[in-house]
Amino acid sequence: TRPRGREMNNLEQLEMRVVLWHRDRNLIEGSTDAAQHTKLVEEVKELETNILLSQPVIDDIGDCLVVLINIAERNGLSLFDCLSHAYDDIKNRKGKMVDGVFVKERIDESLPLSATGDEYLRGFGIGSGEALESLTSYEKGLRAGLLHRQGGRL
């Protein structure tokens, strides 16, 4: 169950305890963002394994948050800062569900977003020679994100 009331107010205190845990072990000054990213990928892979095996994910999500707190602290940020920034980015976002993955629409007033799935997903297979149907949901979402980031049109 999710924490309620007073416990929610303790999230900031818990984050600070995690930061102090990292500092006590020299994981802020003695590590790097790249090393922590490697650790994060390891934790995300453990999360993936437990999702695929239908096992509990509470520990995996917590471990990911611990590493994200480290990276945030190393960059003078808090989880609140990062989550607030992300929410500001997504709060008005529109898009389309594609195989269970939300693919955000590309905002370009001069180019209307097509209503057809094939045109909406245009560009996923560019350069790969792979048919759209052969890509996993993750690969489609990843390519859509990369294409969007590069300024491509979906």
N, C-alpha and C positions, 0 to 999 in steps of 0.2 A: 504494500500500500504506500501511497505517497505521503510524505510528511505534511502536517497541517499546522496552522497557527504559529506558535512560538518556534517550532522546529524549522519552519521555512526561514525565519529570521536568522537562524543559526547557520545557514548555508555560507554566508560570508565568513563566519568564524571557522567553519570547517575548512573552507578554502585556505584561510590563513594558516591553519594547523598543517595542512598539506604543504604549503610553501615552507613553513618552518622545518618540516620533516626533510624536504629537499635540501634546505640550507644546512641542516645538521649533518647531512651526508655529502656535502660539497657537490650537489648535483645541479646547482645554479651556476656558481663561478667555475666549477671544475668540469663542466660538461659543455656541449655545444647544441645549437638548434638541430644540426644535422644528426648528432648522436641521439637526441631525444626523438627526432622524427623516425629514426630506425626503430627505436623502442616502441613508438606509437604504432608503426606498421605491424610489429610483432603482436601487440595487444589487439589490433584490429583483426589480424588473422586468427587469433584465439577466439574472438567474438564470432567471426565467420564460421569457424568450426563448430562452435556450440549452437549457432543458429541452424546450420545444416544438419546437426545431430539432434535437433529439438531439445537441447539441454538448457538449463537456466543460464541467463546472460547477465545477471546482476553484477557478478564479480568482474566480468569482462568490460562492461560499460564503466564501472568504477575505475578499473585500471586505466582505461583510455582517458578518463577525466583527470586522473592523477598526472599522467604524462602531459596532457593539454594544459594543466595548471602550471607545470614546469615551463613549458614553452611560452605561455602567456607571461609568467613572471619574468622570464629572461628578456622579454620584450617590453617590460613596463606596463603590462596589461593585466586585467582580471578576467575571470570568466564572464562576469557581468558586462564588462566592456565589449568583449567579443560577441557574446550572445545578443546584446543590444544592437551592435553593428549589423550582425547577420539578420536580426529581425527587421531592422529598418530596410534592409535590402529586399526581404521577401514579403513584407506585409501586404503589398499591393500587386504581387507577382501573379501573372496569369500564365497558363501553359496547358499542357495536355498530358494525360496519362498514356504511357506507351509501355506495354507489357509490365505493368505494375510500377513503373518508374515515372516520376513527374519530370517532364522536360519543359523548362521554361521557354516561353515564347520570346523571340528576338524582337525587341522594340525598335521598329523602324517605320515611321509613319509613311514613308514613300513606297514601302513594299508590304502589301497586305499579306497576312498570314493565311496560308492555304487551309482550307477545311479538310483536305484529303490527307490521310496518313502518309502515303508515299511521298507526296510533295513536302509535307511537314518534316519528314525524316530525311529529306534530300541532303546528301553530303556525308552520311554516316559511313558509306563504303568507299568514299573517294580515296584513291591511292592504294587501297588495300586489295582490290580485286575480289573482295568478299561480297556475297549477296547479303542484302539486308536481313533476310530470313535466317542466315547462318549465325548472326550475332546474338549474344546473350543480352538480356535486359540491361545488365551492368555495362556491357560494351556499348550498347546504344546510348545509354545515359552518359557515359564517359565521353564518347565521341561528340554527343550533342553539346556537352559542356565545353569541350575543347574548341569545337567549331564556333560556339557562341563567344568564347573568350577571345578568339582570333578575329572576331568581327564578321564571321560568316553568317549567311542567312539561313535560317531554318524554315 
